């Protein structure tokens, strides 16, 4: 991450991490404590897409790219879209509406 984020952005960053680990979880490690940081390397880019207002389509494209190119799996495009919409909803609730 590199820089200190304002409180609302830090909250979004942490919740994005939770969504990636517990909901997106393309390799099925959500129940394994030792794998808690499995998706950490993708978090900064997903976060930057969110705060850059790139929209759910771009986030879903990135998630699909990660699954296919980095993990060697077949992406579930509908599920990636659903996850990206959840993330955008979080961003709107936390940053745009000030919660």
N, C-alpha and C positions, 0 to 999 in steps of 0.2 A: 504494500500500500504506500509506504514512504512518507506521507505527510499526515499531520493530525487533522482529522475531520471534525467539522462542527457536530454538535450532539445529534441533530436530526439525521445527518448523513451517516454518522457512526451507527445509529439505530438501524437505518436501512441496510448498511453494510452487513451488520450482524444477522439481521433477519434474512437477507439474501443468502448468506451462508447456510442458515437453517433450512431454507427452501431447497437449495441445491443438495444438501445432504439428506434431508428426511423425506423430501417429496420427489425431486427429480431423480436422483439415485439410479442412474442407468445400469450400474453393475451390481446393485443389490447389497450394499454394505451398511445400510442405515442401522442395523442392529449390532454392529461390531464396533465396540469402543475403540479398538486399536486403529480403525479406519476412519476416525472422525475427520481427519484432514484430507481425505482422499480427493476431494474436489476443490481444495483450497487454491490450487494453481489457476483455476478457471474463474474464481471469484472476482479478482480485480477487473477483468475484461467485462464480465456480466454487469458489474457495478458501474463501470464507465459507460456502458450502453444505456443503463437505466438513467443515470444522472444527466447523460447527454441527450435524453429524450429521443432515442433512436427508434422507439416503438417496439411492440411485441413481435413484429415480423422479423426484425433484425436480431432480436434476442433469440428467438426460436431458431433462426438460421445458424447462429453461433452454436447453440446447444446441439443442433443436429450435426454440425461440422465436427464438434468435439467428439460426439459419440462415434461418428463414422471414421474420421481421420486420426484421432488420438487413441480411441479405444478399440477400433476395428470391429465395431458392432453396427447393426442396422438401426438407424434412428427411427423412433416413433414420432413422426412429424405432428400428429394430432396432439400427442402428449406434450411435446416440446412447446407447441402453441399454447396449450392450457397452462403450463408452468410459466411461460413468458407473460401471459395475461395476469396470473397471480402476482408475479413480480412487479409488473406495472401498477397493479392495484395497490400493492404495498407502498410503492414509491409515491403514488398519488395521496394515499392516506397519511404517510409520514412526512413527506417533504412539501408537497403542494398544499395540503390542508393544515399542516403544522402540528401534527400529533406527535 
